[in-house]
Amino acid sequence: MGGHDTTGTDPEEGTVQLTARLGGTVAIQLWEDRTRGELWVPAYPASSLVLVDEDFVRTASNNAVETGTRTFQFKAVVPGHHRVVFEKRMGWKFTAEDRRVFLVTVPDGGDASR
């Protein structure tokens, strides 16, 4: 996961702007329906953001449904603007079902909070 240089400063339409302090973490939560085979796959600049944790919290409904919130925690290790692109993948499809873009800004002084 990661490794793609997706750093950019010109956000596309629908981009979610986030801020993290240098050395701090930023959490991104996405809804996932694993019953349908959905899986969010991130692409991010691994030299600027480090994926430190990933968790899935199942929503209580019934035993046959596996839906819930998936949280990705990234640690900011380099100041700047860092683009994180999530594609919702299905195991049997070649193209993404959905796409979400986040722009994480990490100020040089490390003073900003999420």
N, CA, C and O of each residue as an XYZ file, in Angstrom:
456
protein
N       0.843     -1.169      0.000
C       0.000      0.000      0.000
C       0.883      1.225      0.000
O       1.917      1.250      0.667
N       0.498      2.208     -0.718
C       1.269      3.434     -0.761
C       2.361      3.315     -1.801
O       2.326      2.444     -2.670
N       3.343      4.219     -1.695
C       4.434      4.179     -2.624
C       4.209      5.038     -3.848
O       5.175      5.374     -4.533
N       2.998      5.401     -4.148
C       2.723      6.266     -5.278
C       2.969      7.708     -4.871
O       2.565      8.121     -3.784
N       3.630      8.486     -5.733
C       3.843      9.887     -5.413
C       2.589     10.652     -5.806
O       2.425     11.057     -6.957
N       1.715     10.842     -4.838
C       0.448     11.510     -5.104
C       0.390     12.884     -4.451
O      -0.692     13.441     -4.267
N       1.558     13.435     -4.099
C       1.602     14.761     -3.497
C       1.194     15.785     -4.552
O       1.669     15.753     -5.688
N       0.307     16.688     -4.157
C      -0.127     17.738     -5.068
C      -0.794     18.843     -4.292
O      -1.261     18.633     -3.172
N      -0.839     20.027     -4.884
C      -1.433     21.158     -4.180
C      -2.727     21.629     -4.823
O      -3.417     22.471     -4.248
N      -3.080     21.115     -5.993
C      -4.307     21.516     -6.669
C      -5.369     20.454     -6.439
O      -5.403     19.450     -7.151
N      -6.251     20.664     -5.438
C      -7.248     19.632     -5.160
C      -8.316     19.561     -6.250
O      -8.743     20.585     -6.784
N      -8.737     18.348     -6.570
C      -9.825     18.171     -7.518
C     -11.153     18.351     -6.800
O     -11.206     18.365     -5.570
N     -12.208     18.487     -7.558
C     -13.537     18.690     -6.979
C     -13.896     17.524     -6.059
O     -13.686     16.362     -6.405
N     -14.440     17.848     -4.881
C     -14.827     16.831     -3.920
C     -13.710     16.417     -2.974
O     -13.912     15.547     -2.127
N     -12.539     17.025     -3.104
C     -11.415     16.696     -2.232
C     -11.701     17.164     -0.812
O     -12.162     18.285     -0.597
N     -11.426     16.298      0.149
C     -11.591     16.634      1.569
C     -10.247     17.141      2.085
O      -9.228     16.462      1.962
N     -10.257     18.343      2.664
C      -9.039     18.966      3.189
C      -8.868     18.580      4.656
O      -9.794     18.730      5.452
N      -7.687     18.085      5.012
C      -7.366     17.724      6.390
C      -6.035     18.363      6.771
O      -5.215     18.665      5.904
N      -5.823     18.566      8.065
C      -4.561     19.126      8.552
C      -4.028     18.230      9.658
O      -4.783     17.752     10.505
N      -2.728     18.011      9.640
C      -2.060     17.233     10.690
C      -0.779     17.947     11.056
O      -0.145     18.577     10.209
N      -0.397     17.849     12.318
C       0.883     18.448     12.695
C       2.003     17.455     12.390
O       1.781     16.244     12.358
N       3.179     17.971     12.170
C       4.340     17.151     11.862
C       4.583     16.170     13.005
O       4.710     16.582     14.158
N       4.647     14.893     12.698
C       4.818     13.850     13.699
C       3.505     13.358     14.285
O       3.482     12.358     15.003
N       2.409     14.054     13.986
C       1.088     13.659     14.475
C       0.389     12.742     13.494
O       0.914     12.432     12.424
N      -0.800     12.313     13.873
C      -1.560     11.416     12.999
C      -2.851     12.073     12.543
O      -3.363     12.999     13.173
N      -3.351     11.572     11.446
C      -4.644     11.989     10.913
C      -5.419     10.713     10.592
O      -4.877      9.771     10.014
N      -6.698     10.698     10.975
C      -7.550      9.532     10.746
C      -8.515      9.803      9.602
O      -9.092     10.887      9.509
N      -8.684      8.825      8.741
C      -9.652      8.899      7.644
C     -10.574      7.705      7.789
O     -10.123      6.560      7.816
N     -11.892      7.981      7.885
C     -12.889      6.918      8.048
C     -13.739      6.799      6.780
O     -14.178      7.798      6.211
N     -13.955      5.571      6.362
C     -14.758      5.285      5.177
C     -15.704      4.123      5.472
O     -15.351      3.188      6.191
N     -16.898      4.193      4.911
C     -17.894      3.138      5.053
C     -17.554      2.012      4.091
O     -17.231      2.258      2.929
N     -17.626      0.771      4.577
C     -17.282     -0.385      3.766
C     -18.344     -1.461      3.945
O     -18.755     -1.758      5.067
N     -18.782     -2.041      2.838
C     -19.735     -3.153      2.877
C     -19.006     -4.406      2.416
O     -18.944     -4.701      1.223
N     -18.470     -5.121      3.355
C     -17.694     -6.319      3.037
C     -18.571     -7.463      2.548
O     -18.081     -8.398      1.915
N     -19.856     -7.390      2.837
C     -20.789     -8.399      2.342
C     -20.780     -8.403      0.815
O     -20.858     -9.458      0.186
N     -20.685     -7.223      0.234
C     -20.623     -7.071     -1.230
C     -19.221     -7.280     -1.783
O     -19.039     -7.335     -2.999
N     -18.220     -7.400     -0.898
C     -16.836     -7.571     -1.344
C     -16.082     -6.261     -1.485
O     -15.025     -6.224     -2.115
N     -16.609     -5.177     -0.907
C     -15.955     -3.871     -1.005
C     -14.686     -3.828     -0.157
O     -14.626     -4.398      0.932
N     -13.680     -3.142     -0.682
C     -12.429     -2.958      0.032
C     -11.810     -1.634     -0.419
O     -11.544     -1.447     -1.607
N     -11.578     -0.707      0.529
C     -10.934      0.572      0.214
C      -9.417      0.366      0.137
O      -8.810     -0.177      1.060
N      -8.816      0.804     -0.968
C      -7.380      0.668     -1.183
C      -6.784      2.073     -1.310
O      -7.152      2.818     -2.218
N      -5.851      2.447     -0.391
C      -5.265      3.790     -0.454
C      -4.006      3.858     -1.320
O      -3.236      2.901     -1.405
N      -3.820      5.011     -1.959
C      -2.569      5.350     -2.645
C      -2.132      6.681     -2.044
O      -2.909      7.636     -2.009
N      -0.889      6.743     -1.572
C      -0.408      7.923     -0.857
C       1.113      7.979     -0.961
O       1.750      6.967     -1.254
N       1.700      9.150     -0.725
C       3.159      9.255     -0.779
C       3.784      8.657      0.483
O       3.780      9.290      1.538
N       4.314      7.456      0.377
C       4.845      6.730      1.533
C       6.048      7.421      2.164
O       6.384      7.137      3.314
N       6.698      8.313      1.441
C       7.826      9.046      2.010
C       7.358     10.231      2.854
O       8.158     10.814      3.586
N       6.071     10.600      2.765
C       5.519     11.751      3.493
C       4.511     11.360      4.561
O       4.426     12.000      5.609
N       3.748     10.307      4.291
C       2.738      9.796      5.219
C       2.993      8.311      5.434
O       3.275      7.576      4.488
N       2.892      7.878      6.680
C       3.101      6.469      7.002
C       1.796      5.912      7.558
O       1.241      6.460      8.510
N       1.306      4.829      6.969
C       0.106      4.169      7.476
C       0.488      3.417      8.747
O       1.199      2.414      8.694
N       0.006      3.913      9.900
C       0.408      3.317     11.181
C      -0.661      2.400     11.773
O      -0.357      1.569     12.629
N      -1.907      2.542     11.325
C      -2.960      1.682     11.855
C      -4.133      1.653     10.882
O      -4.380      2.605     10.142
N      -4.835      0.547     10.908
C      -6.017      0.358     10.068
C      -6.968     -0.534     10.861
O      -6.562     -1.578     11.371
N      -8.234     -0.122     10.965
C      -9.178     -0.862     11.795
C     -10.556     -0.873     11.136
O     -10.942      0.088     10.470
N     -11.281     -1.947     11.324
C     -12.649     -2.070     10.827
C     -13.570     -2.297     12.014
O     -13.377     -3.233     12.790
N     -14.577     -1.432     12.152
C     -15.558     -1.579     13.221
C     -16.880     -1.959     12.572
O     -17.476     -1.173     11.836
N     -17.323     -3.169     12.857
C     -18.553     -3.700     12.272
C     -19.772     -3.038     12.897
O     -19.832     -2.845     14.111
N     -20.737     -2.695     12.064
C     -22.000     -2.149     12.528
C     -22.913     -3.303     12.908
O     -23.105     -4.242     12.135
N     -23.462     -3.220     14.089
C     -24.353     -4.284     14.556
C     -25.658     -4.232     13.772
O     -26.379     -3.235     13.818
N     -25.951     -5.289     13.065
C     -27.236     -5.379     12.361
C     -27.719     -6.822     12.452
O     -28.481     -7.162     13.358
N     -27.289     -7.666     11.535
C     -27.612     -9.097     11.662
C     -26.380     -9.915     11.288
O     -25.393     -9.367     10.798
N     -26.436    -11.193     11.513
C     -25.255    -12.040     11.346
C     -24.770    -12.182      9.905
O     -23.600    -12.489      9.675
N     -25.650    -11.963      8.939
C     -25.270    -12.177      7.542
C     -24.650    -10.937      6.899
O     -24.152    -11.010      5.775
N     -24.674     -9.807      7.592
C     -24.186     -8.556      7.000
C     -22.872     -8.143      7.650
O     -22.748     -8.120      8.874
N     -21.903     -7.819      6.818
C     -20.586     -7.387      7.294
C     -20.334     -5.973      6.765
O     -19.615     -5.783      5.784
N     -20.940     -4.985      7.435
C     -20.756     -3.586      7.059
C     -20.221     -2.821      8.257
O     -20.407     -3.223      9.405
N     -19.553     -1.709      7.968
C     -19.047     -0.898      9.064
C     -18.104      0.185      8.589
O     -18.018      0.489      7.399
N     -17.403      0.754      9.541
C     -16.490      1.854      9.268
C     -15.053      1.358      9.321
O     -14.643      0.697     10.274
N     -14.296      1.689      8.278
C     -12.885      1.349      8.244
C     -12.093      2.637      8.462
O     -12.306      3.630      7.767
N     -11.188      2.612      9.425
C     -10.402      3.789      9.765
C      -8.940      3.551      9.428
O      -8.356      2.534      9.801
N      -8.364      4.504      8.718
C      -6.946      4.488      8.366
C      -6.263      5.607      9.147
O      -6.721      6.749      9.102
N      -5.182      5.308      9.859
C      -4.412      6.302     10.610
C      -3.075      6.511      9.910
O      -2.295      5.573      9.740
N      -2.820      7.758      9.506
C      -1.566      8.098      8.852
C      -0.742      9.014      9.758
O      -1.281      9.933     10.375
N       0.547      8.763      9.833
C       1.464      9.646     10.561
C       2.140     10.569      9.554
O       2.661     10.115      8.535
N       2.125     11.879      9.850
C       2.735     12.879      8.976
C       4.217     13.004      9.303
O       4.571     13.419     10.407
N       5.089     12.652      8.361
C       6.527     12.683      8.623
C       7.271     13.759      7.841
O       8.453     14.002      8.085
N       6.576     14.410      6.891
C       7.187     15.468      6.082
C       6.175     16.599      5.930
O       5.004     16.344      5.648
N       6.621     17.873      6.118
C       5.695     18.990      5.899
C       5.305     19.103      4.427
O       6.036     18.651      3.545
N       4.150     19.708      4.173
C       3.699     19.938      2.800
C       2.256     19.526      2.601
O       1.516     19.316      3.562
N       1.863     19.412      1.329
C       0.517     18.992      0.941
C       0.626     17.588      0.370
O       1.371     17.355     -0.582
N      -0.113     16.656      0.950
C       0.003     15.251      0.568
C      -1.369     14.700      0.182
O      -2.315     14.747      0.969
N      -1.459     14.186     -1.026
C      -2.720     13.686     -1.584
C      -2.862     12.196     -1.289
O      -1.964     11.403     -1.570
N      -4.015     11.830     -0.714
C      -4.325     10.432     -0.442
C      -5.569     10.081     -1.249
O      -6.609     10.725     -1.110
N      -5.458      9.065     -2.088
C      -6.571      8.653     -2.950
C      -6.997      7.249     -2.535
O      -6.187      6.323     -2.496
N      -8.281      7.112     -2.228
C      -8.844      5.801     -1.898
C      -9.722      5.351     -3.056
O     -10.546      6.118     -3.553
N      -9.543      4.114     -3.480
C     -10.416      3.514     -4.484
C     -11.136      2.348     -3.840
O     -10.522      1.499     -3.194
N     -12.460      2.318     -4.027
C     -13.258      1.200     -3.515
C     -13.198      0.089     -4.557
O     -13.719      0.215     -5.665
N     -12.558     -0.981     -4.170
C     -12.355     -2.113     -5.076
C     -13.294     -3.257     -4.742
O     -13.661     -3.473     -3.587
N     -13.666     -3.974     -5.771
C     -14.438     -5.207     -5.647
C     -13.549     -6.299     -6.243
O     -12.932     -6.097     -7.289
N     -13.487     -7.435     -5.590
C     -12.580     -8.491     -5.993
C     -12.695     -8.951     -7.434
O     -11.704     -9.391     -8.016
N     -13.871     -8.863     -8.020
C     -14.098     -9.401     -9.359
C     -14.115     -8.321    -10.439
O     -14.359     -8.632    -11.605
N     -13.859     -7.051    -10.081
C     -13.887     -5.964    -11.066
C     -12.487     -5.413    -11.286
O     -11.652     -5.414    -10.381
N     -12.245     -4.941    -12.512
C     -10.944     -4.352    -12.838
C     -10.905     -2.858    -12.550
O      -9.826     -2.288    -12.386
N     -12.056     -2.223    -12.487
C     -12.106     -0.780    -12.245
C     -12.673     -0.501    -10.861
O     -13.383     -1.322    -10.280
N     -12.339      0.681    -10.350
C     -12.801      1.073     -9.017
C     -14.291      1.376     -9.043
O     -14.805      1.940    -10.009
N     -14.971      1.001     -7.983
C     -16.400      1.242     -7.810
C     -16.667      2.701     -7.398
O     -17.685      3.288     -7.765
N     -15.726      3.268     -6.627
C     -15.845      4.626     -6.109
C     -14.440      5.145     -5.847
O     -13.475      4.380     -5.823
N     -14.337      6.452     -5.651
C     -13.038      7.074     -5.425
C     -13.214      8.239     -4.469
O     -14.149      9.024     -4.623
N     -12.334      8.367     -3.484
C     -12.345      9.489     -2.532
C     -10.945     10.075     -2.475
O      -9.957      9.343     -2.444
N     -10.865     11.411     -2.462
C      -9.573     12.088     -2.454
C      -9.481     12.985     -1.221
O     -10.412     13.727     -0.908
N      -8.354     12.905     -0.534
C      -8.084     13.717      0.647
C      -6.769     14.452      0.422
O      -5.829     13.885     -0.135
N      -6.696     15.711      0.851
C      -5.468     16.482      0.792
C      -5.070     16.792      2.225
O      -5.742     17.562      2.912
N      -3.977     16.190      2.674
C      -3.490     16.369      4.041
C      -2.410     17.437      4.020
O      -1.377     17.279      3.368
N      -2.658     18.528      4.742
C      -1.683     19.608      4.844
C      -0.947     19.478      6.170
O      -1.557     19.384      7.236
N       0.375     19.475      6.076
C       1.233     19.384      7.259
C       2.080     20.655      7.294
O       3.028     20.788      6.519
N       1.742     21.597      8.195
C       2.519     22.838      8.283
C       3.959     22.556      8.720
O       4.220     21.592      9.439
N       4.870     23.390      8.288
C       6.295     23.231      8.566
C       6.609     23.320     10.059
O       7.485     22.608     10.550
N       5.897     24.195     10.788
C       6.176     24.381     12.209
C       5.620     23.309     13.113
O       6.014     23.224     14.276
N       4.714     22.485     12.614
C       4.108     21.441     13.419
C       3.093     21.950     14.427
O       2.773     21.240     15.381
N       2.563     23.196     14.239
C       1.649     23.798     15.182
C       0.188     23.434     14.970
O      -0.615     23.590     15.890
N      -0.180     22.958     13.795
C      -1.592     22.725     13.473
C      -2.096     21.454     14.135
O      -1.328     20.531     14.405
N      -3.379     21.422     14.388
C      -4.009     20.211     14.901
C      -5.010     19.737     13.889
O      -5.399     20.481     12.988
N      -5.446     18.454     14.037
C      -6.399     17.874     13.092
C      -7.631     18.656     13.009
O      -8.538     18.301     12.256
